[in-house]
Structures are given as structure tokens and as C-alpha cells.
């Protein structure tokens, strides 16, 4: 086996697998993942080993590595339950990282003059020679380990867990792929046609150029694509805010109209009772039922009164106890539509959580009070499911995470807009959401 055959069949595949794992480990796994992984590794190693070496040229060499990478993408889709774009994103970042490590190693070898014939010693070699040089092996392990660790902490940690990645346009994605392909092709040309050149400066310059290409490709991936993700999130939150603003105006009008109608009906019922035309017990029961809709909450803040009145009806319908100790007058620095959206999302999330628990634990507690020079808003409720936190925020349980989980993001957006601090915790089956505002 020649050095090139060994590299493309084993060493490159192992480097690629480790690099892609840096970015794919967060992705949701398919069932029987371990068995799938064993099968995928066997297929990838077998494919790379059996892929024929038909030509000893730079173009065919590049084609060989790109084919192995393509198979790794297909197998990653087989392993992870994610969109094609997200799988390709993670695998592409892995391949770029692997190539970056290779170029850094090549640069180090050229700068130190450790191997005058070839950086890795495999192109055109008739037998494996790389492992005979302990200094090369040590440098190889050091450079690759350092590069992979650096890319993990700088880039990989930016990938949100269980969230799909989006590019603003297909042109941007194609541009990143183009940069990487050209980089790989240029490297192959340098290795093949400058390997015996007596001017190492050319090789060093090309290494630096290729390294810059890899870094630019990674930057475009994570800064542009993930920036797009943040922009989409902000757009959805702002859309929810606009809908809440419109809903607040409608709810305000409806609640006022219902209260007027209920007030008139109660007076008419009392008049009927005085005339003795209807059984007194039936009248009392009818008045009690109407009082449910006339039970306007008075907190000192009109917007909060409306949202609590609405949610109280929903809680009554679902046998949920909504306990409120609220000083709404302290919320005057927040716009009414923001109050409606803030408390609406808080209570909606709590209602959704407690509907799954036994009826005796269907309790939601809400408090708004001042402590020293701070305003605290706190909502607590029971839950009986597993909550996983990502970046300090609970992950949505909905299957399609692209269109859910924005309620808490909207709450966080409003808090930050008014200089507040949001904290969430889940312990002993109690979910605790707290907001702290400084009153200056």
C-alpha cells in the first residue's frame, strides 16, 4: 500500500470523522444510533479503501477526497434526524476544519524543514514513510489537536442545539462550497507540482493563502448563516409583538363591552327577582354564572387587567387555579401592548404546562411586587415532563422547533428592551420564571 492509498483510505477518513463530529454532536440522533454509527463507519472506510486510484494527478486527487466527503454527508443524514441544510452545514464545517488543520501542519513542516520532499510524505511515495519520522508524528498530533480544539470552542459552540441552520440565499452557500473546492484543488496542485521545487517560499505562500481561505469559509458559515438565524428569530418575535399589539386593542374593546353587558344583565336579573317571576335559586345560579364573565381583575394597570381577565376565563374552563398578587401600578414604565404580550406569553406557557398534570396541581402563581429598588415579576407552575435547557433557556417540546419556542424568546426580548433580566429554573417539578427590573 502506498502512502497516498493509506492516507485516503484511513488517515483522511479518520480526520474527517473527528472534524465533522465537532459540529454534528449536537444534532438529534435517529433511533438505534449506535448500530447506525457502526454501519456508517464501516461503509465510509470501505468506500474510501475501495475507491480506485485511476490517475496520479492533482485533479483526480481532489475528486477522490470530495467523493469521500460526499459519502460522509449522506451517512450523516442517515445518522441524524435533521434537515439536509443543517447536515451539510455541519459536515462542510468539519471538512473545512480538517483541511485547515492539514494546511497548518503543512506550513509547520515547511517552516521547520522537517521533510524536504513532501509535507506528509505520501504523494507519489511507493511505501509508507510518514510514521518513520517521530518528529513529524508529534508535530502532526500537536497541530491537529490544537486546530480541532480551537475550532470547537470558537465555531462549534455557536451552533444552537436542535435548531436548523439557514442560509440567506443559495448563492451564499454555493460561494462557501466554491471557496473550499478551489482551496483543496490549489493545495493538490501545489503538492504535485511544487513537491520537488527548490523554492520552499512558494509552498509557504500557498499554505498561508489556503489557510486564509479556510478561515474565511468558516467565518462565512458561522457569522453569516447563524446571523441569518438570529435575524429570523428576531423577525418572528417582532411579528408576535405586532400581533399582540393588535390583539390587545381588540381584547380591550371586547372586555369592556362584555363587562357592560354583564353589568346590565345582572341588573335585569335582580329586577326579575323582585317581580317574583322566576325561582330565586335559579336566578342566583344564573347571576353566579354571569359573574364569571364580569369578574374583571383590578391590578392598577389596564393592560394587565385585560390579559388577566382573559386568562382567568381560560383557567376556569380548564380547572386551573390562577393565583395573582400583583401591584400593576409599578408597571407604568412598560407600554400597554408590551405588558399584554409579556404576561400573555408567561401565562400561556404556564397553562400549557399545567394541563398535563393532575388536577390538584393545576396551579399558576403570579406576583408583581417591589423589593428595595427593584421590581420583580415571578410566575411559577407545576410540570411533569423533562425540561432540557439550552443556553439558559428551556427547549421547546414541539416536534417542529422552527415555528415553536418563541414565547420565551418574546419575553426575553421585551425584558431586555426595558433593561430587565430574565431567569428561568426548573426544580422539583416546579417551573420558575423570574424577571427583575431596576427602578432607578
Secondary structure as a PSIPRED ss2 file (coil, helix, strand):
# PSIPRED VFORMAT (PSIPRED V4.0)

   1 X C   1.000  0.000  0.000
   2 X C   1.000  0.000  0.000
   3 X H   0.000  1.000  0.000
   4 X H   0.000  1.000  0.000
   5 X H   0.000  1.000  0.000
   6 X H   0.000  1.000  0.000
   7 X H   0.000  1.000  0.000
   8 X H   0.000  1.000  0.000
   9 X H   0.000  1.000  0.000
  10 X H   0.000  1.000  0.000
  11 X H   0.000  1.000  0.000
  12 X H   0.000  1.000  0.000
  13 X H   0.000  1.000  0.000
  14 X H   0.000  1.000  0.000
  15 X H   0.000  1.000  0.000
  16 X H   0.000  1.000  0.000
  17 X H   0.000  1.000  0.000
  18 X H   0.000  1.000  0.000
  19 X H   0.000  1.000  0.000
  20 X H   0.000  1.000  0.000
  21 X H   0.000  1.000  0.000
  22 X H   0.000  1.000  0.000
  23 X H   0.000  1.000  0.000
  24 X H   0.000  1.000  0.000
  25 X C   1.000  0.000  0.000
  26 X C   1.000  0.000  0.000
  27 X C   1.000  0.000  0.000
  28 X C   1.000  0.000  0.000
  29 X E   0.000  0.000  1.000
  30 X C   1.000  0.000  0.000
  31 X C   1.000  0.000  0.000
  32 X C   1.000  0.000  0.000
  33 X H   0.000  1.000  0.000
  34 X H   0.000  1.000  0.000
  35 X H   0.000  1.000  0.000
  36 X H   0.000  1.000  0.000
  37 X H   0.000  1.000  0.000
  38 X H   0.000  1.000  0.000
  39 X H   0.000  1.000  0.000
  40 X H   0.000  1.000  0.000
  41 X H   0.000  1.000  0.000
  42 X H   0.000  1.000  0.000
  43 X H   0.000  1.000  0.000
  44 X H   0.000  1.000  0.000
  45 X H   0.000  1.000  0.000
  46 X H   0.000  1.000  0.000
  47 X H   0.000  1.000  0.000
  48 X H   0.000  1.000  0.000
  49 X H   0.000  1.000  0.000
  50 X H   0.000  1.000  0.000
  51 X C   1.000  0.000  0.000
  52 X C   1.000  0.000  0.000
  53 X C   1.000  0.000  0.000
  54 X C   1.000  0.000  0.000
  55 X C   1.000  0.000  0.000
  56 X C   1.000  0.000  0.000
  57 X C   1.000  0.000  0.000
  58 X H   0.000  1.000  0.000
  59 X H   0.000  1.000  0.000
  60 X H   0.000  1.000  0.000
  61 X H   0.000  1.000  0.000
  62 X H   0.000  1.000  0.000
  63 X H   0.000  1.000  0.000
  64 X H   0.000  1.000  0.000
  65 X H   0.000  1.000  0.000
  66 X H   0.000  1.000  0.000
  67 X H   0.000  1.000  0.000
  68 X H   0.000  1.000  0.000
  69 X H   0.000  1.000  0.000
  70 X H   0.000  1.000  0.000
  71 X H   0.000  1.000  0.000
  72 X H   0.000  1.000  0.000
  73 X H   0.000  1.000  0.000
  74 X H   0.000  1.000  0.000
  75 X H   0.000  1.000  0.000
  76 X H   0.000  1.000  0.000
  77 X H   0.000  1.000  0.000
  78 X H   0.000  1.000  0.000
  79 X H   0.000  1.000  0.000
  80 X E   0.000  0.000  1.000
  81 X C   1.000  0.000  0.000
  82 X C   1.000  0.000  0.000
  83 X C   1.000  0.000  0.000
  84 X H   0.000  1.000  0.000
  85 X H   0.000  1.000  0.000
  86 X H   0.000  1.000  0.000
  87 X H   0.000  1.000  0.000
  88 X H   0.000  1.000  0.000
  89 X H   0.000  1.000  0.000
  90 X H   0.000  1.000  0.000
  91 X H   0.000  1.000  0.000
  92 X H   0.000  1.000  0.000
  93 X H   0.000  1.000  0.000
  94 X H   0.000  1.000  0.000
  95 X H   0.000  1.000  0.000
  96 X H   0.000  1.000  0.000
  97 X H   0.000  1.000  0.000
  98 X H   0.000  1.000  0.000
  99 X H   0.000  1.000  0.000
 100 X H   0.000  1.000  0.000
 101 X H   0.000  1.000  0.000
 102 X H   0.000  1.000  0.000
 103 X H   0.000  1.000  0.000
 104 X H   0.000  1.000  0.000
 105 X H   0.000  1.000  0.000
 106 X H   0.000  1.000  0.000
 107 X H   0.000  1.000  0.000
 108 X H   0.000  1.000  0.000
 109 X H   0.000  1.000  0.000
 110 X H   0.000  1.000  0.000
 111 X H   0.000  1.000  0.000
 112 X H   0.000  1.000  0.000
 113 X C   1.000  0.000  0.000
 114 X C   1.000  0.000  0.000
 115 X C   1.000  0.000  0.000
 116 X C   1.000  0.000  0.000
 117 X C   1.000  0.000  0.000
 118 X C   1.000  0.000  0.000
 119 X C   1.000  0.000  0.000
 120 X C   1.000  0.000  0.000
 121 X C   1.000  0.000  0.000
 122 X C   1.000  0.000  0.000
 123 X C   1.000  0.000  0.000
 124 X C   1.000  0.000  0.000
 125 X C   1.000  0.000  0.000
 126 X C   1.000  0.000  0.000
 127 X C   1.000  0.000  0.000
 128 X C   1.000  0.000  0.000
 129 X C   1.000  0.000  0.000
 130 X H   0.000  1.000  0.000
 131 X H   0.000  1.000  0.000
 132 X H   0.000  1.000  0.000
 133 X C   1.000  0.000  0.000
 134 X H   0.000  1.000  0.000
 135 X H   0.000  1.000  0.000
 136 X H   0.000  1.000  0.000
 137 X H   0.000  1.000  0.000
 138 X H   0.000  1.000  0.000
 139 X H   0.000  1.000  0.000
 140 X H   0.000  1.000  0.000
 141 X H   0.000  1.000  0.000
 142 X H   0.000  1.000  0.000
 143 X H   0.000  1.000  0.000
 144 X H   0.000  1.000  0.000
 145 X H   0.000  1.000  0.000
 146 X H   0.000  1.000  0.000
 147 X H   0.000  1.000  0.000
 148 X H   0.000  1.000  0.000
 149 X H   0.000  1.000  0.000
 150 X H   0.000  1.000  0.000
 151 X H   0.000  1.000  0.000
 152 X H   0.000  1.000  0.000
 153 X H   0.000  1.000  0.000
 154 X H   0.000  1.000  0.000
 155 X C   1.000  0.000  0.000
 156 X H   0.000  1.000  0.000
 157 X H   0.000  1.000  0.000
 158 X H   0.000  1.000  0.000
 159 X C   1.000  0.000  0.000
 160 X C   1.000  0.000  0.000
 161 X C   1.000  0.000  0.000
 162 X C   1.000  0.000  0.000
 163 X C   1.000  0.000  0.000
 164 X C   1.000  0.000  0.000
 165 X C   1.000  0.000  0.000
 166 X C   1.000  0.000  0.000
 167 X C   1.000  0.000  0.000
 168 X C   1.000  0.000  0.000
 169 X C   1.000  0.000  0.000
 170 X H   0.000  1.000  0.000
 171 X H   0.000  1.000  0.000
 172 X H   0.000  1.000  0.000
 173 X H   0.000  1.000  0.000
 174 X H   0.000  1.000  0.000
 175 X H   0.000  1.000  0.000
 176 X H   0.000  1.000  0.000
 177 X H   0.000  1.000  0.000
 178 X H   0.000  1.000  0.000
 179 X H   0.000  1.000  0.000
 180 X H   0.000  1.000  0.000
 181 X H   0.000  1.000  0.000
 182 X H   0.000  1.000  0.000
 183 X H   0.000  1.000  0.000
 184 X H   0.000  1.000  0.000
 185 X H   0.000  1.000  0.000
 186 X H   0.000  1.000  0.000
 187 X H   0.000  1.000  0.000
 188 X H   0.000  1.000  0.000
 189 X H   0.000  1.000  0.000
 190 X H   0.000  1.000  0.000
 191 X H   0.000  1.000  0.000
 192 X H   0.000  1.000  0.000
 193 X H   0.000  1.000  0.000
 194 X H   0.000  1.000  0.000
 195 X C   1.000  0.000  0.000
 196 X C   1.000  0.000  0.000
 197 X C   1.000  0.000  0.000
 198 X C   1.000  0.000  0.000
 199 X C   1.000  0.000  0.000
 200 X H   0.000  1.000  0.000
 201 X H   0.000  1.000  0.000
 202 X H   0.000  1.000  0.000
 203 X H   0.000  1.000  0.000
 204 X H   0.000  1.000  0.000
 205 X H   0.000  1.000  0.000
 206 X H   0.000  1.000  0.000
 207 X H   0.000  1.000  0.000
 208 X H   0.000  1.000  0.000
 209 X H   0.000  1.000  0.000
 210 X H   0.000  1.000  0.000
 211 X H   0.000  1.000  0.000
 212 X H   0.000  1.000  0.000
 213 X H   0.000  1.000  0.000
 214 X H   0.000  1.000  0.000
 215 X H   0.000  1.000  0.000
 216 X H   0.000  1.000  0.000
 217 X H   0.000  1.000  0.000
 218 X H   0.000  1.000  0.000
 219 X H   0.000  1.000  0.000
 220 X H   0.000  1.000  0.000
 221 X H   0.000  1.000  0.000
 222 X H   0.000  1.000  0.000
 223 X H   0.000  1.000  0.000
 224 X H   0.000  1.000  0.000
 225 X H   0.000  1.000  0.000
 226 X H   0.000  1.000  0.000
 227 X H   0.000  1.000  0.000
 228 X H   0.000  1.000  0.000
 229 X H   0.000  1.000  0.000
 230 X H   0.000  1.000  0.000
 231 X H   0.000  1.000  0.000
 232 X H   0.000  1.000  0.000
 233 X H   0.000  1.000  0.000
 234 X H   0.000  1.000  0.000
 235 X H   0.000  1.000  0.000
 236 X H   0.000  1.000  0.000
 237 X H   0.000  1.000  0.000
 238 X H   0.000  1.000  0.000
 239 X H   0.000  1.000  0.000
 240 X H   0.000  1.000  0.000
 241 X H   0.000  1.000  0.000
 242 X H   0.000  1.000  0.000
 243 X H   0.000  1.000  0.000
 244 X H   0.000  1.000  0.000
 245 X H   0.000  1.000  0.000
 246 X H   0.000  1.000  0.000
 247 X H   0.000  1.000  0.000
 248 X H   0.000  1.000  0.000
 249 X H   0.000  1.000  0.000
 250 X H   0.000  1.000  0.000
 251 X H   0.000  1.000  0.000
 252 X H   0.000  1.000  0.000
 253 X H   0.000  1.000  0.000
 254 X H   0.000  1.000  0.000
 255 X H   0.000  1.000  0.000
 256 X H   0.000  1.000  0.000
 257 X H   0.000  1.000  0.000
 258 X H   0.000  1.000  0.000
 259 X H   0.000  1.000  0.000
 260 X H   0.000  1.000  0.000
 261 X H   0.000  1.000  0.000
 262 X H   0.000  1.000  0.000
 263 X H   0.000  1.000  0.000
 264 X H   0.000  1.000  0.000
 265 X H   0.000  1.000  0.000
 266 X H   0.000  1.000  0.000
 267 X H   0.000  1.000  0.000
 268 X H   0.000  1.000  0.000
 269 X H   0.000  1.000  0.000
 270 X H   0.000  1.000  0.000
 271 X H   0.000  1.000  0.000
 272 X H   0.000  1.000  0.000
 273 X H   0.000  1.000  0.000
 274 X H   0.000  1.000  0.000
 275 X H   0.000  1.000  0.000
 276 X C   1.000  0.000  0.000
 277 X C   1.000  0.000  0.000
 278 X C   1.000  0.000  0.000
 279 X C   1.000  0.000  0.000
 280 X H   0.000  1.000  0.000
 281 X H   0.000  1.000  0.000
 282 X H   0.000  1.000  0.000
 283 X H   0.000  1.000  0.000
 284 X H   0.000  1.000  0.000
 285 X H   0.000  1.000  0.000
 286 X H   0.000  1.000  0.000
 287 X H   0.000  1.000  0.000
 288 X H   0.000  1.000  0.000
 289 X H   0.000  1.000  0.000
 290 X H   0.000  1.000  0.000
 291 X H   0.000  1.000  0.000
 292 X H   0.000  1.000  0.000
 293 X H   0.000  1.000  0.000
 294 X C   1.000  0.000  0.000
 295 X C   1.000  0.000  0.000
 296 X C   1.000  0.000  0.000
 297 X C   1.000  0.000  0.000
 298 X C   1.000  0.000  0.000
 299 X C   1.000  0.000  0.000
 300 X C   1.000  0.000  0.000
 301 X C   1.000  0.000  0.000
 302 X H   0.000  1.000  0.000
 303 X H   0.000  1.000  0.000
 304 X H   0.000  1.000  0.000
 305 X H   0.000  1.000  0.000
 306 X H   0.000  1.000  0.000
 307 X H   0.000  1.000  0.000
 308 X H   0.000  1.000  0.000
 309 X H   0.000  1.000  0.000
 310 X H   0.000  1.000  0.000
 311 X H   0.000  1.000  0.000
 312 X H   0.000  1.000  0.000
 313 X H   0.000  1.000  0.000
 314 X H   0.000  1.000  0.000
 315 X H   0.000  1.000  0.000
 316 X H   0.000  1.000  0.000
 317 X H   0.000  1.000  0.000
 318 X C   1.000  0.000  0.000
 319 X C   1.000  0.000  0.000
 320 X C   1.000  0.000  0.000
 321 X E   0.000  0.000  1.000
 322 X E   0.000  0.000  1.000
 323 X E   0.000  0.000  1.000
 324 X E   0.000  0.000  1.000
 325 X E   0.000  0.000  1.000
 326 X E   0.000  0.000  1.000
 327 X C   1.000  0.000  0.000
 328 X H   0.000  1.000  0.000
 329 X H   0.000  1.000  0.000
 330 X H   0.000  1.000  0.000
 331 X H   0.000  1.000  0.000
 332 X C   1.000  0.000  0.000
 333 X C   1.000  0.000  0.000
 334 X C   1.000  0.000  0.000
 335 X C   1.000  0.000  0.000
 336 X H   0.000  1.000  0.000
 337 X H   0.000  1.000  0.000
 338 X H   0.000  1.000  0.000
 339 X H   0.000  1.000  0.000
 340 X H   0.000  1.000  0.000
 341 X H   0.000  1.000  0.000
 342 X H   0.000  1.000  0.000
 343 X H   0.000  1.000  0.000
 344 X H   0.000  1.000  0.000
 345 X H   0.000  1.000  0.000
 346 X H   0.000  1.000  0.000
 347 X H   0.000  1.000  0.000
 348 X H   0.000  1.000  0.000
 349 X H   0.000  1.000  0.000
 350 X H   0.000  1.000  0.000
 351 X H   0.000  1.000  0.000
 352 X H   0.000  1.000  0.000
 353 X H   0.000  1.000  0.000
 354 X H   0.000  1.000  0.000
 355 X C   1.000  0.000  0.000
 356 X C   1.000  0.000  0.000
 357 X C   1.000  0.000  0.000
 358 X C   1.000  0.000  0.000
 359 X H   0.000  1.000  0.000
 360 X H   0.000  1.000  0.000
 361 X H   0.000  1.000  0.000
 362 X C   1.000  0.000  0.000
 363 X E   0.000  0.000  1.000
 364 X E   0.000  0.000  1.000
 365 X E   0.000  0.000  1.000
 366 X E   0.000  0.000  1.000
 367 X E   0.000  0.000  1.000
 368 X E   0.000  0.000  1.000
 369 X E   0.000  0.000  1.000
 370 X E   0.000  0.000  1.000
 371 X E   0.000  0.000  1.000
 372 X C   1.000  0.000  0.000
 373 X C   1.000  0.000  0.000
 374 X E   0.000  0.000  1.000
 375 X E   0.000  0.000  1.000
 376 X E   0.000  0.000  1.000
 377 X E   0.000  0.000  1.000
 378 X E   0.000  0.000  1.000
 379 X E   0.000  0.000  1.000
 380 X E   0.000  0.000  1.000
 381 X E   0.000  0.000  1.000
 382 X E   0.000  0.000  1.000
 383 X C   1.000  0.000  0.000
 384 X C   1.000  0.000  0.000
 385 X C   1.000  0.000  0.000
 386 X C   1.000  0.000  0.000
 387 X C   1.000  0.000  0.000
 388 X C   1.000  0.000  0.000
 389 X E   0.000  0.000  1.000
 390 X E   0.000  0.000  1.000
 391 X C   1.000  0.000  0.000
 392 X C   1.000  0.000  0.000
 393 X E   0.000  0.000  1.000
 394 X E   0.000  0.000  1.000
 395 X C   1.000  0.000  0.000
 396 X C   1.000  0.000  0.000
 397 X C   1.000  0.000  0.000
 398 X C   1.000  0.000  0.000
 399 X C   1.000  0.000  0.000
 400 X C   1.000  0.000  0.000
 401 X C   1.000  0.000  0.000
 402 X C   1.000  0.000  0.000
 403 X C   1.000  0.000  0.000
 404 X C   1.000  0.000  0.000
 405 X C   1.000  0.000  0.000
 406 X H   0.000  1.000  0.000
 407 X H   0.000  1.000  0.000
 408 X H   0.000  1.000  0.000
 409 X H   0.000  1.000  0.000
 410 X H   0.000  1.000  0.000
 411 X H   0.000  1.000  0.000
 412 X H   0.000  1.000  0.000
 413 X H   0.000  1.000  0.000
 414 X H   0.000  1.000  0.000
 415 X H   0.000  1.000  0.000
 416 X H   0.000  1.000  0.000
 417 X H   0.000  1.000  0.000
 418 X C   1.000  0.000  0.000
 419 X C   1.000  0.000  0.000
 420 X C   1.000  0.000  0.000
 421 X E   0.000  0.000  1.000
 422 X E   0.000  0.000  1.000
 423 X E   0.000  0.000  1.000
 424 X E   0.000  0.000  1.000
 425 X E   0.000  0.000  1.000
 426 X E   0.000  0.000  1.000
 427 X E   0.000  0.000  1.000
 428 X C   1.000  0.000  0.000
 429 X C   1.000  0.000  0.000
 430 X E   0.000  0.000  1.000
 431 X E   0.000  0.000  1.000
 432 X E   0.000  0.000  1.000
 433 X E   0.000  0.000  1.000
 434 X E   0.000  0.000  1.000
 435 X E   0.000  0.000  1.000
 436 X E   0.000  0.000  1.000
 437 X E   0.000  0.000  1.000
 438 X E   0.000  0.000  1.000
 439 X C   1.000  0.000  0.000
 440 X C   1.000  0.000  0.000
